[in-house]
Amino acid sequence: MTVPFIRLLLGLFALTGILPLHANPLLGKYQKHFAGRWVGGSHGDIVYKVHAPKTVARTASLPVVIYLHGSAKCGTDNIKQTKVAVPASFVRNFPRRPCILIAPQCDHGRDWMTRGGDSVLALLQDFLKEVKVADPKRVYLTGFSLGGYGVWHLIDRRPDLFAAAVPLAGAANIKDVSHLQGVNIWIFHGRRDKSVKIQRARDISNALKEKGIVHKYSELPAGHLITSKVFNQSEIHDWLFQQKRK
């Protein structure tokens, strides 16, 4: 490759604001994950997959979406957690709403309320530190069943990290919800849920109301499996991507 040609390429990159991945200083040690497809990694007690755009503008500010799977997707294959409705819905929406989608996986016998959750928080904080195009004011957390429990646990631990949370068919074990004031929350639960009773969702919603914390609450005419019913609708995506921490 000749010197004039290299200069021409650099000039084009400067004009368009797009950097080639092999030379992108904005992605830090996570640059391999910006491939336009699922790319895996590991952090602490978890493995994870990231789906992020293949090319990134210098001025990009991408929201970060984290999905916590339910117990049926536990393992170490680092695949099952991506083959479900919630992350699939974000991938389909990439042309309209590009984002950095992170889908961690915890092993059998683990959960999001102990070391698995600690690893998710550590990964997120390291990711935000390394990846300059990730918007720290637009980090969104969602999860189903066991992952719904994990959503409540993580926003209880670090409410300052999240702009919005969408727990699906989960339950909260939070003594005082006062510190959740800055997190935009939309609770979804099936009225006929036999795995996690609807009263658990009603209880945490009432606790938020008592503290004057504005949130959205939706009971669905369904059982436990509500992920497709929620995230295959454009309304939830429209709402989620509007949320931003002050």
C-alpha positions in Angstrom: 0.0 0.0 0.0 1.6 3.3 -1.1 2.0 6.4 1.1 -0.4 8.5 -1.1 -3.1 5.8 -0.9 -2.8 5.6 2.9 -3.1 9.4 3.1 -6.2 9.3 0.9 -7.8 6.7 3.2 -7.0 8.7 6.3 -8.5 11.8 4.6 -11.7 9.9 3.8 -11.9 8.6 7.4 -11.5 12.2 8.7 -14.2 13.5 6.4 -16.8 10.8 7.1 -16.0 10.4 10.8 -15.9 6.6 10.4 -12.8 4.7 11.7 -11.7 1.3 10.5 -12.0 -1.2 13.4 -8.3 -2.1 13.4 -7.5 1.6 14.0 -10.3 2.6 16.3 -9.1 4.0 19.6 -12.7 4.6 20.8 -13.5 0.9 21.4 -10.6 0.0 23.7 -10.0 -3.7 24.4 -13.6 -4.5 23.3 -13.1 -3.5 19.7 -13.5 -7.2 18.5 -17.1 -7.1 19.7 -18.0 -4.4 17.1 -18.5 -6.8 14.2 -22.2 -6.4 13.3 -22.9 -9.9 14.8 -22.7 -11.7 18.1 -19.1 -11.9 19.5 -18.3 -13.7 22.8 -16.1 -13.1 25.8 -15.9 -13.8 29.5 -15.7 -11.7 32.6 -15.4 -12.9 36.2 -18.0 -15.6 36.7 -19.9 -15.2 33.4 -19.5 -15.6 29.7 -21.3 -13.1 27.5 -22.1 -12.1 23.9 -22.1 -8.6 22.5 -23.9 -7.5 19.3 -22.7 -4.1 18.2 -22.3 -2.1 14.9 -19.5 -3.0 12.6 -18.6 0.6 11.9 -18.8 3.4 14.4 -18.7 7.2 13.9 -16.2 9.2 15.9 -19.2 11.2 17.3 -21.4 8.2 18.0 -23.1 7.9 21.4 -24.7 4.4 21.5 -27.1 3.2 24.2 -26.2 0.0 26.0 -28.8 -2.7 26.5 -28.2 -5.6 28.9 -30.4 -8.7 28.9 -30.4 -11.2 31.8 -31.8 -14.6 30.8 -34.0 -16.9 32.8 -33.0 -20.2 34.4 -33.6 -22.3 31.3 -30.7 -20.6 29.5 -28.1 -21.1 32.2 -24.9 -22.8 31.1 -21.5 -22.0 29.5 -22.3 -22.6 25.8 -22.6 -18.8 25.4 -25.3 -19.2 22.8 -28.6 -20.0 24.4 -29.1 -16.6 26.0 -29.0 -15.0 22.5 -31.6 -17.3 20.9 -34.6 -15.9 22.7 -37.2 -13.2 22.0 -35.7 -10.2 23.9 -32.2 -10.0 22.4 -33.6 -11.1 19.0 -36.0 -8.1 19.0 -33.1 -5.6 19.5 -31.1 -7.2 16.7 -34.1 -6.9 14.4 -34.3 -3.2 15.4 -30.7 -2.4 14.8 -31.3 -0.5 11.5 -33.6 1.9 13.3 -32.1 1.8 16.8 -28.4 0.9 16.8 -27.1 0.1 20.2 -24.6 -2.0 22.1 -26.4 -5.2 23.1 -24.9 -7.3 25.9 -26.2 -10.8 26.8 -24.4 -12.4 29.6 -24.8 -16.1 30.6 -24.5 -17.5 34.1 -23.8 -21.2 34.7 -26.1 -23.8 36.2 -26.5 -23.4 39.9 -25.6 -19.6 39.7 -27.9 -16.6 39.5 -27.9 -12.9 39.0 -28.3 -12.0 42.7 -24.8 -13.2 43.8 -21.5 -13.6 42.0 -23.1 -13.6 38.5 -24.6 -10.2 39.2 -21.3 -8.9 40.5 -19.7 -10.0 37.3 -22.3 -8.2 35.2 -21.7 -5.0 37.1 -18.0 -5.3 36.8 -18.3 -6.0 33.0 -20.6 -3.0 32.5 -18.3 -0.6 34.4 -15.2 -1.8 32.5 -17.1 -1.6 29.2 -18.2 2.0 29.9 -14.6 2.9 30.8 -13.1 1.4 27.7 -15.7 2.1 25.0 -15.9 5.8 24.4 -18.9 5.5 22.1 -21.1 3.9 24.8 -23.4 6.5 26.4 -23.2 6.1 30.2 -26.5 8.0 30.5 -28.4 5.5 28.4 -27.8 2.1 29.9 -30.9 -0.1 29.8 -31.4 -3.3 31.8 -34.0 -6.0 31.2 -34.4 -9.6 32.2 -36.9 -12.5 32.3 -37.9 -14.7 35.3 -34.6 -15.3 37.0 -33.3 -12.4 35.0 -36.2 -10.3 36.3 -35.1 -11.0 39.8 -31.6 -10.0 38.6 -32.9 -6.7 37.2 -34.3 -5.7 40.6 -31.1 -6.8 42.4 -28.8 -4.9 40.1 -30.7 -1.6 40.2 -30.9 -2.0 43.9 -27.2 -2.4 44.1 -26.2 0.3 41.6 -29.2 2.5 40.6 -26.7 5.2 39.4 -25.6 3.0 36.5 -29.0 2.5 34.8 -31.4 4.9 33.0 -34.1 2.3 32.6 -35.1 -1.1 33.8 -37.7 -3.5 32.5 -38.2 -6.6 34.7 -40.3 -9.3 33.1 -42.0 -11.9 35.3 -39.5 -11.3 38.1 -39.8 -10.3 41.8 -37.9 -7.8 44.0 -36.4 -8.3 47.4 -35.7 -4.7 48.2 -36.2 -3.3 51.7 -36.3 0.4 50.7 -37.0 1.5 47.2 -36.3 5.2 47.8 -32.9 5.2 46.0 -34.5 4.0 42.7 -35.9 7.4 42.0 -33.5 8.1 39.1 -34.3 4.8 37.3 -37.2 4.7 34.8 -39.0 1.4 35.5 -41.6 -0.5 33.5 -42.8 -3.7 35.2 -44.4 -6.5 33.1 -46.0 -9.6 34.6 -48.5 -12.2 33.5 -51.8 -12.3 35.6 -51.8 -16.1 35.4 -48.1 -16.6 36.2 -47.7 -19.7 38.3 -43.9 -19.5 38.6 -43.7 -16.0 40.0 -47.0 -14.9 41.5 -48.6 -11.7 40.2 -48.7 -10.4 43.8 -44.9 -10.0 43.8 -45.2 -7.5 41.0 -48.1 -5.7 42.6 -46.1 -5.5 45.9 -43.1 -3.8 44.4 -45.3 -1.5 42.3 -47.1 -0.5 45.5 -43.8 0.1 47.3 -42.7 2.4 44.5 -46.0 4.3 44.7 -45.7 4.8 48.4 -42.4 6.5 47.9 -43.7 8.6 45.1 -41.6 6.9 42.5 -43.2 7.3 39.1 -43.1 4.0 37.0 -45.1 2.0 34.5 -46.8 -1.2 35.4 -48.5 -3.7 33.0 -50.3 -6.8 33.9 -50.8 -9.1 30.9 -53.6 -11.7 30.3 -50.9 -14.4 30.2 -48.8 -16.9 32.2 -45.1 -16.8 32.9 -43.8 -16.7 29.3 -44.3 -13.1 28.3 -41.1 -12.1 26.6 -42.5 -12.2 23.0 -45.7 -10.4 24.1 -43.6 -7.5 25.4 -40.6 -7.1 23.2 -42.2 -7.9 19.9 -44.2 -4.7 20.3 -42.6 -1.4 19.1 -44.0 0.5 22.1 -41.5 -0.9 24.5 -38.6 -0.1 22.2 -39.9 3.4 21.6 -40.2 4.0 25.3 -36.9 2.4 26.3 -34.7 4.4 23.8 -36.2 7.6 25.0 -34.9 7.2 28.6 -31.9 9.0 29.7 -30.3 9.7 33.1 -30.1 13.4 34.0 
